[in-house]
């Protein structure tokens, strides 16, 4: 999959395309239905298969008063989309100026003149253009005018799996990782850099790595202890992760700390991607560091038992 930063950098304008458009936050199983249909069409044609998405998320540009959290960073979204065998991913910078494009200008100037579409695949509730004025009926009219066809994935096809990005966000905020992962179709991801902590875990024989996520809009799961699968430097290691404020040791800010099972090594500065597998318990303040160490030992045993049943 070729990744193009902005429509103006797309360099296959002479070849027609089959396209879908959206923010695809989370790339969940509802999104995947649309992408799978895109691929089915591509396999029967000579068009390039293409996704047009936007960064930042339009809601973060148009409604800056709200603290809007996202399921995926742009790197995570790209990583997930790469698995579908698409030809092109175009990441268009979303600005207030771009949002003012009329539905007609968007279709004529971008989809037709720049991306050379022959078929457009959209979700049942798709709107576009200034004030979301464009709808499916208008797309049909524009298609007749500019010689492209439009296919809508029906509400029944998508709602049959009862999934939405909003529903997944709520599940993650509530610590219901099992439900979130079911709707995503994969394990929820956290990606960042390993930074140096205060070394308290090492003092009690449970060394941890601290994960720093650069994107402040990334949705962090509810405080608590989780079982995770960590990826770094071509290694894959299971672990237990604590998200919270470390009340037992007087922590000041929220941290994400991971104790890697059966691994030793210095990882500071490395990139780490974590799959969140399941939640073990809430964060808790203990009477002493020794009590904390006893609980972590119990958490590790619980994690290993859970992992024994992992398929």
Buried (B, 14 or more C-beta within 10 A) or exposed (E): BEEBBEBEEBEBEEEBBBBBBBBBBBBBBBBBBBBEBBBEBBEEBEBBBBBBBBBBBBBBBEEEEEEBBBBBBBBBBBBBBEEBEBBBBBBBEBEEEBBEBBBBEBBBEBBBEBBBBBBBBBBBEBBBBBEEEBBBEBBEEBBEEEEBBBBBBEEEBBEEBEBBBEBBBEBBBEBBBEBBBBBBBBBBBBBBBBEEBBEBBEEBEBBBBBBEBEBEEBBEBBBBBBBBBBBBEEEEBBBBBBBBBBEBBEBEEEBBBBBBBEBEEEBEEEBBBBBBBBBBBEBBEBEEEEEBBEBBEEBBEBBBEBBEEEE
